[in-house]
């Protein structure tokens, strides 16, 4: 999902792989793998992409995190139960931060 979105944003901006890769200080082959979902990016690079594509950072970070989580749990039998428990725990943590 993240890679597909990156490709779409890049194409909408009329940018070539090599142009975006140069901005990220990575080679074109690596960016191509990222767009195909075969490799991941570092969080700092996601922030750079948001600037390059002039899009909300939150949107890209959410997609990036979703891909990371999906990769971690996709083959786990109890993935949904685990994610639901994690959601509950995150809600509790967020409440603590606002108190």
Secondary structure in CASP SS format (residue, H / E / C, confidence):
PFRMAT SS
TARGET T0000
AUTHOR 0000-0000-0000
METHOD secondary structure of the structure
MODEL  1
X C 1.00
X H 1.00
X H 1.00
X H 1.00
X H 1.00
X H 1.00
X H 1.00
X H 1.00
X H 1.00
X H 1.00
X H 1.00
X H 1.00
X C 1.00
X C 1.00
X C 1.00
X C 1.00
X H 1.00
X H 1.00
X H 1.00
X H 1.00
X H 1.00
X H 1.00
X H 1.00
X H 1.00
X C 1.00
X C 1.00
X C 1.00
X H 1.00
X H 1.00
X H 1.00
X H 1.00
X H 1.00
X H 1.00
X H 1.00
X H 1.00
X C 1.00
X C 1.00
X C 1.00
X C 1.00
X C 1.00
X C 1.00
X C 1.00
X H 1.00
X H 1.00
X H 1.00
X H 1.00
X H 1.00
X H 1.00
X H 1.00
X H 1.00
X H 1.00
X H 1.00
X H 1.00
X C 1.00
X C 1.00
X C 1.00
X H 1.00
X H 1.00
X H 1.00
X H 1.00
X H 1.00
X H 1.00
X H 1.00
X H 1.00
X H 1.00
X H 1.00
X H 1.00
X H 1.00
X H 1.00
X H 1.00
X H 1.00
X H 1.00
X H 1.00
X C 1.00
X C 1.00
X C 1.00
X C 1.00
X C 1.00
X H 1.00
X H 1.00
X H 1.00
X H 1.00
X H 1.00
X H 1.00
X H 1.00
X H 1.00
X H 1.00
X H 1.00
X H 1.00
X H 1.00
X H 1.00
X H 1.00
X H 1.00
X H 1.00
X H 1.00
X H 1.00
X H 1.00
X H 1.00
X C 1.00
END
